[in-house]
Amino acid sequence: MKHLLIILISILLLSSPLFGDNHKGETLYRWGNTLHYVWKGFGDKDTHPVYKGNVKNGKPHVQGTETLSDGKKYEGEWKDGKRNGQGTFTYPDDGRKYVGEWKGDIPWNGTGYDKNGNITTKVVNGKIYIQYPPLKPTPSSPVSDPHYFFTSQTLSK
């Protein structure tokens, strides 16, 4: 019984994030411009975007929050240092937000809303469709209404 207890404790210690390269609750700072950047463990929150969350190999991974110096914020899933998976990007200055899927730091499939919750954009497979005027999100308001239209733009890195 004593040996079994020692084996169990050893397994728990060796599988602990303290001994691996996966860490929860770390803070990283993004250095560089939006296309070519690196993550570092030091920086200035007034000039560098700040990430708080899970980290793998020195990069945001799985789940976390990035806050930019102007207050914009991304909360969601990450993979290898990039926004990847489900997430929400908010613009506190005017109340807009994008909710949906990200792929390699690019909004991929989701919806943009204004401060009143009206739909302003749709993103489908990396293409953004801007809706004018904004569509109130109600089940009886079809997106195909002729008084509403979308223009498209392909998002790229």
Secondary structure, DSSP 8 states (H G I E B T S, - for coil): -HHHHHHHHHHHHHTSTTTSSEEEEEEEEEEE-SSSEEEES---TTTS-EEEEEEETTEEEEEEEEE-TTS-EEEEEEETTEEEEEEEEEETTTTEEEEEEEETTEEEEEEEE-TTS-EEEEEETTEEEEEEEEE---TT--TT-TT-EEEEEE---
